[in-house]
């Protein structure tokens, strides 16, 4: 009887353990799905804001363009060619000063960078950007867009925790030693929290931090190099991906 009882207890314990593991797995799957859903919703909100900001800029350009045309027509009707030439020169200088469109050589990366830069400027963040990306890459354009997009989102988030006059992001992307080199420096509002070697997102921990994880996974997938430096009021990320 004792042996039978022990066997029954062991069987019950194994059954209970199996059920416990099953329910824990189910819970983790649902929790992960929920976190991914929140993360995707957050991405959609960001993309909406970026598109909205670009649309607002386009409306502004259209309004300015209309005014410039009317002014030049007026000078032309008055046959005041000197004034017209002077106005055109001023307009050319002004357009050169505001032309901050990044042309990397890669259409998809151009779209990501320019939308992020436009959004950053709308938040009062000073931008210094230079980027060169080959048309043909061994790295997936989607993966590269994901990395750059998340880096810029993180940089903007950190900048918004500082005074407006101190907000800045510097972007440098180029070919270095046969690899694609990505460097992003931004102002930050103090030291970031870490768990071991991992930096934690300052957002709602229920679903954020996926951006950093996805960057890490892309770099690992291509056996690249990743370094994050958290200095006083400045955060720097360096990435190198094989071409």
N, C-alpha and C positions, 0 to 999 in steps of 0.2 A: 504493500500500500504506500509506503513512504517513497519508494522509487517511482511509482505511478504518479504520486502527488508532485514529486520534484519535476518529472517530465511535463506534467500539466502546467506547472508554474513557469517552466522554461518556455514552453510553447506559447503560453499566454503572454509572457514577457516579450518574446520575439514578435508576436502578432501586434502587441501594443507599440513596440518600437517601429515596426514596419508602417503601421498606420500613422504614427507620429511623424516619421520621415516623409510620408506621402503628403500629409496635410501641411507640413512645413514647406515642402517644395511647392505645393499649390499656392500657399500664401506668398512665397517669394516671387513666383511667376506673376501673380496678380499685382504685387507691389511694384515689380519692375515694369510691368505693362502700364501701371498707373503713372509711374515716374516718367516713362517715355512719352506718355500721352501729354503730361504737363509740359515736358520739355519741348515737344513738337508744337504745342499751343503757344509757348513762349517764342519759339522761332517764327511762327506765323505772325505773331504780333509785331516782332521786330521787322520782318519783311514788309508788313503793311505800313509801318512807320517810315521805312526807307523809301518805299514807292510813293507814299503820300508826300514826303519831303521833296523827292525828285520832281513830282508833279507840280508842287508849289513853286519850285524854282523855274520850271518850264513856263508856268503862267507869268512869272515875273519877267523872264527873258522876252516872252511874247509882247508884254506890255511895253518894256523898254525898247524893243525893236520897232514897234509901231511909232513910239515917240521920236525915235531917231530918224525914221523915214520921213515923218512929217516935217521935222526941222530941216532936213536936207532938201526936201521939196520946196520949202519956203525960201531957202537961200538960192536955189536954182531958179525959181520964179522971179526973184528979185535980181537975177543975173549977178549975184554977189559971189563970184567964184573964189575970191580970197577967203571969205568967211567959210564957204563950203569946204575948201581945202584944209583950213585950220580945224574945222569941226571934225573932219575925217581923220586927221592926224591925232586929235585928242581921243577920238573914239577907238582908234587902233591901239593907242597906248593903254587906254582903259581896259580893252578886251584882253590885251596881253597880260595885264596885271591880275585880272580875275580868272584867267584860264588856268584852272588847277586840275583839268581832266588828266588822269593818268593813262598813258598809252604804253602798256607793257609789251605789246606784240602778241598777246594772247587774249582773244575776245572775251572768254568766260571770266578770266581773272580781272580784266578791265572792268567788267560789269560789277563784280563783287567789290573790288577796291573803291571804285567811284561811288557806289551807293553808300558804302560805309563811311567814306571820307565826307560825303555830302551830309550824312546824318550827324557825324561828329562835329562838323562846322556849325550845324544848326543848334548844337548844344554848347556853343561857345568854346570849343576845343581847338587850339592852334594845331595845324597839321603841317608837317614837313615830310613829304613823301617822294621817293624815287624808286621806280620799279622797272626791271627788265626781265621778262619771262620768255623763253623760247616758244615758238609755235608748236613744235613737236616735243612732247615730253614722254618719258617712260612712266612718270607719276600720273595717275589718273587726274584729269582736270577737276572732277567732282571731289576727289580727296583733297586736292590742293585748295579748291574753293572752300571746303569745309575747314581746313586748317587756318587759312587767312581770315575767313569770316569769323571764326571763333576767337582768334587772336585779337581782332579789331573790337569785337563785342566786349571781351574781357578788359581791353585797354580803355574803352569808353566807360565801362562800369567803374573802373578804378578812378578815372579822371573826375567823374561826377561826385566823388567823395572829397574832392579838393576845392579850394577857392577858384572861382572862374579865371582869375588872372594867372593862376598857376597851372591851368589845364593844358596839356600838350601831348601829342602822339608823334613819334618819329618812325617812319617806315622806310626800310631799305631792303630791296629784293634784287638780287643779281646773281650772276654765275661766279662762283669762287672755287678754284681748284677742281673744276670739272663737276661741281655739285651746285644745286640750287640753294642759295643762301637767303634765309629770311630772318630779318632783324627788326624787332619792334620794341621801342622804349616808350614808356608812358609815365606820367605823374601818378602818384598814388597817395592815399590818405593814411600812410603808416604801414607797419609790417602786416603781412598777411598771415593768417593762421595756417599751420601745417600739421599734418598727421604723418609722422615719419618723414619721408622725403617728398610726400605729396602735398601740394597746396590745396587748400579748401576754398570753395567758392564762398563769397560773402553774401550770396543770395540765400533764399529759402532752401535749407538743406534737404527738404523732402524730395526735391527733384532736380536741383541744380548740381553742378559739378560734372555733368555729362559732357560739357564742352571741353574741359581739360582732359577728361578720359578719352574722348574721341580724337583729340590732337595726339595724345600719347600713342593710341592704337595705330594711327596712320603712320607716325614716325617709326614705330616698331615694325610695321608691316613692310616698309621699304628699307629697313635696317639703317635708318638715318640717325642723325645726332640731334639731341634736344637738351638745352640748358636754360634754366630759369634762375634769374638773379634778383633777389629782393633787397635793394639797398635803401638808404634813407630817402623816403618820399619819391622813390623811382623804382619801377619794375621793368625788367628787361627779359625778353625771350629771344633765344637764338635757335634756329633750326637749320639743319643741312640735310637735303634729300638727294640721293644719287640720281644723275641724269641718264 
